[in-house]
């Protein structure tokens, strides 16, 4: 078992072993107190001589002295052990806190990397008409449009660009969607909408769509 302050990190198993030792010591202390109770309830401080100064004949002096001595030793051991338990718990909590902070930092870094790797959107859907081709294809409010046919963030100027693609698609167009974090969906997906009509959508984009 690793002791607090030693080179090896303290584990939960080490703490459990310390607690078991503590329980054992407490049980021994209790047993010795019961010995004193059986000796006329002499306790830890009652005199062992009678009023005339002679050793008491109504109790087993050897048992009483032995029990008192052992109780004192065990109480000292218990105090030292409780300090070890406290230090071990402190180490465990500190390590757990450090691990939690590290996990959060790694998760944040991963999320930032994912966001940086996603294509940039040029518009956001703010309305979808029920029953429209866009609705049937699975388009949802707050979906971000990163590509609509040949239109993307690099060449998008206004809504007419989208209408032009629809007019020349002959009933079939494909959209690549990146959803906002609130959607809790696959961060990048591709959907198709047959005969997508821009009038069925509400658009938000850099050009005030």
C-alpha positions in Angstrom: 0.0 0.0 0.0 1.3 3.4 -0.9 1.7 5.7 2.1 0.8 9.4 1.7 4.0 11.3 0.8 5.7 8.2 -0.8 6.7 8.1 -4.5 3.7 6.0 -5.6 0.3 7.7 -6.1 -2.3 6.8 -3.5 -5.2 4.8 -4.8 -8.8 4.3 -3.7 -7.7 0.8 -2.6 -5.1 2.3 -0.3 -7.6 4.5 1.3 -10.0 1.6 1.9 -7.2 -0.4 3.5 -6.4 2.6 5.8 -10.1 2.8 6.8 -10.2 -1.0 7.5 -7.2 -0.5 9.9 -9.0 2.4 11.5 -12.0 0.2 12.1 -9.8 -2.5 13.6 -8.2 -0.1 16.0 -11.5 1.3 17.1 -12.8 -2.2 17.7 -9.7 -3.0 19.9 -10.1 0.2 21.9 -13.8 -0.6 22.5 -12.8 -4.1 23.7 -10.3 -2.8 26.2 -12.9 -0.3 27.5 -15.2 -3.2 28.1 -12.5 -4.8 30.1 -12.3 -1.7 32.3 -16.1 -1.7 32.6 -16.0 -5.3 33.8 -13.5 -4.2 36.5 -16.0 -2.3 38.6 -16.2 0.4 35.9 -12.8 1.6 36.9 -12.2 3.5 33.7 -9.1 5.3 32.7 -8.7 7.6 35.7 -10.2 5.8 38.8 -7.6 5.2 41.5 -6.2 1.6 41.8 -5.6 1.9 45.6 -8.1 2.0 48.4 -8.6 4.8 50.9 -5.7 3.4 53.0 -3.3 3.4 50.1 -3.2 -0.3 49.5 -3.8 -1.9 46.1 -7.4 -2.5 45.5 -8.4 -6.2 46.1 -11.8 -5.9 44.3 -10.3 -5.6 40.8 -7.7 -7.3 38.7 -4.9 -4.7 38.7 -2.9 -6.4 36.0 -5.9 -6.4 33.6 -6.7 -2.8 34.4 -3.2 -1.5 33.9 -2.8 -3.6 30.7 -6.1 -2.3 29.3 -5.2 1.3 30.1 -1.8 1.0 28.5 -3.2 -0.6 25.4 -5.9 2.0 25.1 -3.4 4.9 25.2 -1.2 3.2 22.6 -4.1 2.4 20.3 -5.5 6.0 20.6 -2.1 7.3 19.5 -2.1 4.9 16.6 -5.6 5.9 15.7 -4.7 9.6 15.6 -1.7 8.9 13.3 -3.8 6.7 11.1 -6.6 9.3 10.8 -3.9 11.8 9.6 -2.9 9.3 6.9 -6.5 8.9 5.8 -7.0 12.7 5.6 -3.8 13.1 3.5 -4.7 10.2 1.2 -8.2 11.6 0.6 -6.7 15.0 -0.1 -4.4 13.4 -2.7 -7.2 11.5 -4.3 -9.4 14.6 -4.6 -6.6 16.7 -5.9 -5.7 14.1 -8.6 -9.4 13.7 -9.6 -9.8 17.5 -9.9 -6.6 17.7 -12.0 -7.9 14.9 -14.2 -11.3 16.6 -14.6 -9.6 19.9 -15.6 -7.4 18.0 -18.1 -10.4 16.2 -19.6 -12.3 19.5 -20.0 -9.3 21.2 -21.7 -8.9 18.2 -24.1 -12.6 18.3 -24.9 -12.5 22.0 -25.5 -9.5 21.7 -27.8 -11.2 18.9 -29.7 -14.3 20.9 -30.1 -12.3 23.9 -31.4 -10.5 21.7 -33.9 -13.8 20.3 -35.1 -15.2 23.8 -35.5 -12.1 24.9 -37.4 -12.3 21.9 -39.8 -16.0 22.5 -40.7 -16.7 24.5 -43.9 -18.0 28.0 -43.4 -21.7 28.6 -43.8 -23.1 31.3 -46.0 -26.7 31.2 -44.8 -29.0 29.9 -42.1 -32.5 28.6 -42.5 -34.9 30.5 -40.3 -38.1 28.9 -41.7 -39.2 25.8 -43.5 -42.7 25.5 -45.0 -44.4 22.3 -43.9 -44.8 19.8 -46.8 -42.4 21.7 -49.0 -39.6 19.8 -50.8 -37.1 21.3 -48.3 -39.2 20.0 -45.4 -39.6 16.6 -47.0 -35.8 16.3 -47.5 -35.2 16.9 -43.8 -34.1 20.5 -43.8 -34.7 22.1 -40.4 -34.8 25.6 -38.9 -31.4 26.8 -37.9 -29.6 24.5 -40.3 -26.6 26.3 -41.8 -26.0 26.1 -45.5 -22.4 25.5 -46.4 -23.0 24.5 -50.1 -26.0 24.6 -52.4 -25.1 23.1 -55.8 -22.2 25.3 -57.0 -22.9 28.0 -54.4 -20.6 28.3 -51.4 -19.2 30.9 -49.0 -16.6 32.0 -51.6 -19.1 32.8 -54.4 -22.4 33.5 -52.6 -23.6 37.1 -53.2 -27.4 37.1 -52.7 -30.5 34.9 -52.9 -30.5 35.0 -56.7 -27.5 32.7 -56.7 -29.6 30.1 -55.0 -32.5 30.6 -57.3 -30.3 30.3 -60.3 -29.0 26.9 -59.1 -32.6 25.7 -58.5 -33.7 26.8 -62.0 -30.9 24.9 -63.6 -31.1 21.8 -61.5 -33.9 20.2 -63.5 -35.7 19.1 -60.4 -32.7 17.8 -58.4 -30.3 19.7 -56.2 -28.1 18.7 -53.3 -27.3 20.6 -50.2 -24.6 20.1 -47.6 -25.7 21.3 -44.2 -23.7 22.1 -41.1 -26.0 22.2 -38.1 -25.7 24.6 -35.2 -24.5 23.2 -31.8 -28.0 23.4 -30.4 -29.2 20.8 -32.9 -27.2 18.1 -31.1 -26.9 16.3 -34.4 -24.2 15.0 -36.7 -22.0 18.2 -37.0 -21.9 17.8 -40.8 -24.4 16.0 -43.0 -25.5 16.0 -46.7 -29.2 16.0 -47.7 -30.9 16.2 -51.1 -34.1 18.1 -51.9 -35.9 17.4 -55.1 -37.2 20.5 -56.8 -36.1 22.6 -53.8 -37.8 26.0 -54.0 -36.2 29.0 -52.3 -39.6 30.4 -51.6 -40.2 27.4 -49.3 -37.3 28.5 -47.1 -36.6 31.5 -44.9 -32.9 32.5 -45.3 -30.4 34.3 -43.2 -27.1 35.1 -44.8 -24.4 37.7 -44.9 -26.3 39.6 -47.6 -29.4 40.0 -45.4 -31.3 37.1 -46.9 
